[in-house]
């Protein structure tokens, strides 16, 4: 299962998602994004927007944003 998290260093919402993934024992890769929204083209390509966090679960074909939605997905689906 390939899980990728797009995150910004120092972002509290990104840290909550990262902590939830760690607590659930989920292996994932972190793609660190630039602080400037205008430089977040990688995130925009995969999610259609430049905000973070964004979680991609390639095994299930899921791409999602919004930390509350991601936290619920981690708890209900990945944990």
N, C-alpha and C positions, 0 to 999 in steps of 0.2 A: 504494500500500500504506500503510495507516494503522497505525502501531505506537505504542502508548502505554505508558509506564512509570510506575507508581505508586511513589513513592520518598519517603524521609524524609531531609532534609538532615542530613549527618553520619553516615549509616548506611553502614558499610563494605561490606556486602553489596550495597546499592543502587549504591554507587560502582563495584563490580566489574562489575555488569551494565551500567551506563552506559558504562564504559570499553570493554567488549566490543562494545557496539552502535556506539560511536564508531570503534573499531578496524576493525570490519567495514564501516564506511561506511553504516550504516543510519540513515535519517532517522526520527526519533521525537519524540514530545512527552512531556514529563515533567509528571506531575500530582503536585505536592508535597502530602504529607499532614501532618496534625497529629501532634505528638509523642505526644499522649495516645491510647491505643487506643480509648477510648470516643468520641473525636471523629472516627474514621476511617470514617464511614458511607459515603462514596463508594467506598472500597475494598471494603467489605463488600457493597455493592450489586452490584459487578461480579464479585467473586471468592468471595463467601460467607465470607470471613474478614477480619480486620483487619490481618494481618501484611504487611510489605513486604520485598522488592520483589514487585511483581505486574506481569507483562507481558501486554499484550493485543495480539494481532495480528489486527486486524479482517478483513484480507484472507483469512486462512486460518481464521477462526472459532476462534482459540485464545486461551484465558485460562489463565495459569499462575502459580504462586507457587513459592517455594523457589529461591534463587539458583543452586544447582547445576543444577537442571533447566532454568532459564532460560538459563544459560551454555551448556549442551549444545544447547539448541534454537537459540540464536543461531549457534553454530558449525556445526551440521548443516543447518539449514534456511534461515536468513536470510543467512549470509555468502556 
